[in-house]
C-alpha cells in the first residue's frame, strides 16, 4: 500500500512540474505620470453680514450690501450663472466680556460663491470687494473647468513611465520583454494648488485689465495663480519571452 501511494504521488508531481515550467515569467511595474496646467478659473466665497438692533434693519442693510457686491462682480465680468448663494442665516449676536453677556443685535449674513474666469481682474476684484463693510473673503481656490484632458495626459505619461521601467528591468535581468498582458488604471490624485496662493501689494499699472470700464483699485492685490497638478498611477504586467 505504501509503494502504490508513492508511485501515485510521483505520477501527480511530474505533470504539475511540467505546467510550472510552461508558465511564462512576468515583470510587474508601476508607472507614474504627472501633468499640470494653468487654471482657467478661481473660486472665491464672500460672506456678507450686517448687525442691527432690529431684524428688519439687519435684513434691509444686508440686502443693500449684497447688491453692491453683485454689482461689483458684474462690473468685473462675472456672469450671473457663476454666482450662487450657498448660505443664509439670521441669528442673535452676543458679545461676551468675562461672565458678562451683552446683546449687540441681530446678525443677518449670507455667503456667495463665485467663479471668476477672468483671472486678470481677480486681484482688483478682491481689493474692491474687501473695501466694503461686513465683508469676509475666503479663497481664491484655482481650478480647471474641465480637467479631463489633463488627466488623460497624466495617464499617457504613467503608461510610458511603466514601459520604460519594464524595459530597464528586462535589460538588467538579461531577459526579453514581451507584450503587456494587463494594464490597470490606478489611483488618480487630483491636484489642488501646487503651493499656496501668493499675495503681494501691487501698483496700479501691475494689474492687467481687459475691461476698460473697470476702475483699478489703489494698491490692488496681485494674485499669482498656481498650476493645477494631477498624478496618475498605472500598474502594468509584461510577459517575459523565452
Secondary structure, DSSP 8 states (H G I E B T S, - for coil): -HHHHHHHHHHHHHHHHHHHHHS--EEEEEEEEEEEE--SEEEEEEEEEEEESSHHHHHHHHHHHHHHHHHHHHHTT--GGGEEEEEEEEEEEEEEETTEEEEEEEEEEEEEEEEE--GGGHHHHHHHHHTSTTEEEEEEEEE-S--HHHHHHHHHHHHHHHHHHHHHHHHHHT-EEEEEEEEEEEEEEEEEESS--EEEE--GGGS--S-TTS---TT-EEEE---EEEEEEEEEEEEEE-
